[in-house]
Amino acid sequence: MDPVSQLASAGSFRALKEPLAFLRALELLFAIFAFATCGGYSGGLRLSVDCVNKTESNLSIDVAFAYPFRLHQVTFEVPTCVGKGRQKLALIGDFSSSAEFFVTIAVFAFLYSLAATVVYIFFQNKYRENNRGPLIDFIVTVVFSFLWLVGSSAWAKGLSDVKVATDPKEVLLLMSACKQPSNKCMAVHSPVMSSLNTSVVFGFLNFILWAGNIWFVFKETGWHSSGQRYLSDPMEKHSSSYNQGGYNQDSYGSSSGYSQQASLGPSSDEFGQQPSGPASFTNQI
């Protein structure tokens, strides 16, 4: 049997039914969707400039842009409607930092989720052999949860700015020919941003998955087991002290009852001797 078959036969794929491995598999899948929808994006818009002199018009001006959205490097030429002159323009803004940060988080999250899933399936005994593996897993999960929140928020803001910078109405304002009322400028085609909107959604879904997985990873660490022992020890002490207190209370109750009965006897005797006082007084009279 080859090593790959031996490894597959030794793997416990039942671990995927547990929340820890199942969430890791979902994180792996959602990370792929996150960086694919953002890193693989390419789009564009189309503008039309209809000059008074029809020979100077350009009814199909295509402006293409793509990831990582360095829009200030996207240039295009438009007619000036003054002779055969052309005006070279560029889009406004550089949003590569937020986009690249988001995609980088998605790629590293995919790699770690893949490695963690393999460990859960094929090396589960070594993972739980000591506390080092769960502790590292817990720390990495917390860090990625924070990074997904920051990266998704930053990319959501960056995407909003990209939409403004690539809005055909905003781009038309950059053209000198469109500032003359005699020329007709209009947007023919707007960029489609549905995949970029999906990337933001998957970013926040990844944050929810990683944040929810913190608890399941924490249960594998020694911190959780030590906390359980700490809670169980005071409960045992409290129950033992309660049993001792109940026993002392019963013994105290029986002893007090006995003392009350003992003290009741003399008082009854004294009560029986009380009539002798008035009888002797009448005899004296």
Salt bridges, closest charged atoms under 4 A:
GLU18 OE1 - ARG128 NH2 3.51
GLU27 OE1 - ARG24 NH1 2.64
ASP50 OD2 - LYS54 NZ 3.11
ASP62 OD1 - ARG46 NE 2.63
GLU100 OE2 - ARG70 NH2 3.09
ASP137 OD1 - ARG24 NH2 2.79
ASP161 OD2 - LYS157 NZ 2.85
GLU220 OE1 - ARG128 NE 3.15
